[in-house]
Amino acid sequence: MTAGLAPATLRLEGLRRADFDALSFDVYGTILDWEPEIVRFLDRFLLREGSPLRGRDLLLSYDRLRQPLQARRPALPYPEVLRETLAALAAETGVTARPGDLEEFAGIAATHHPFPDSVAALAEFRGMGLTLAALSNIDEASFARAMQAAGIRFDVVVTAERVGAYKPDLPHFRTALDDLAQRGIPASRVLHVAQSRRADIVPANALGLTCVWINRPGHVFGRSGAETAHPDYEAPSLAALAGHLAAT
């Protein structure tokens, strides 16, 4: 287990498939494993520039710089968020981010791969007759490319670009709930599934949504905000959640 991270547990007692018609998902960190590509890029970049920052500390520094930028400038396109975050990280560590570095990093959101259980679990959810919605802090083009590469399809897609905001602000959730309501699915029949406590569990709590925290072992992003995030349920993977719902 990564130092400082609590072990994942299975806490799904009382959760029943019959109580829900739709699942809404955080995508990056829940369905797509985005940390490895970010670490590889930043490790390579900082090694070239002679910085000793690596691994988990590097991810934490990156996340610390990215979050306030998204909060201050909610309409900033995600590729520009990536450019500015890399520039800020370079400045903070005393190294130089070249134009080519900024452009390469700006496109990284389209390159992340699914966790090993994601595609099969989503197919299981769809096979149960559940409507699937995606709530993502990403731009439309990067999201579309990543989903096409992964072979994943959602019935409802809400991106940061579409709503002009970043989670944990509420426009993602309100828009998704409106879209689902147009399909005849009320908020009470929606189960929100997410790895990020700060960006997803906290706003889901604020709106009264039932939510499952996907506590993937060893991952860094999305773990801030534990003191104000109160998931109704917890599972270590989408596969565990799918197996439970299939059995209820």
Residue, then its C-alpha position, 0 to 999 in steps of 0.5 A: m500500500t502507498a504510504g499515507l493512503a488508507p486501504a480500500t474496503l468493500r462497503l456495499e451492504g443495502l445497495r440494490r440494483a432495483d433502486f436505480d435506473a442510472l449510474s453517473f460516473d466520474v471518468y478520470g480516476t474512476i474509469l480511466d487510470w490517468e496517474p501513470e501517464i501524468v507521472r511518466f510525462l512529468d518524471r521525464f520532463l523534470l529528470r531532463e531539467g535536473s529536478p529531484l521531484r518524483g512519483r507521489d510527491l510530484l503528483l501531489s504538487y501537480d494536483r495542488l497547482r491544478q485545482p485552484l486554477q480550475a476554481r479561479r477560471p472555470a471557463l478555461p479550456y482543459p488543455e490550457v489548464l494543463r499548459e498553465t499547470l505545467a508552467a506553474l510546476a516548472a516555475e515552482t521547481g526552477v526548471t524550464a518548460r519549453p513550448g513543445d513540453l506545454e503542447e505535449f502535456a496539453g494533449i495528455a487527457a486523450t491518452h489515458h487508458p482504462f483500468p483493467d476492470s473498467v470496460a467489462a464493468l461498464a458492459e455489465f452495468r449496461g447489460m443490467g439495463l442501466t443508463l450510463a452518464a459521464l461527468s468529466n472535468i475535460d474538454e469535449a475533444s480530449f474526452a471523445r478521443a479517449m472514449q473512442a480509444a477505450g471503446i467506451r460509450f455513455d448515454v449522457v456526457v457532461t464535460a467541463e467545456r459543455v457547462g463552463a465549469y469544473k467539479p466540484d462546482l455543481p453545473h456538471f451534476r445539475t446538467a446531468l440530472d436534467d439530461l437524465a430527467q429528460r429520459g424519465i429518470p429522477a435524481s432519486r434513481v441515480l447512483h453516482v460512482a466516483q473515485s474523487r472525494r473532493a470533486d465528486i463525493v462532496p457535490a453529490n452529498a450537497l445535492g442529496l445523491t446516493c454515491v459510491w466511492i471507488n477507493r482504488p488502492g494506491h492512487v493519489f488524486g481525489r483523496s483530499g476533502a475526506e473530512t467533508a466527503h460522506p459516501d454512502y457506499e465504498a468499493p475497491s473497483l468497478a468490478a466489485l460494484a458490478g458484481h454486487l449489483a448483479a447479485t442483488 
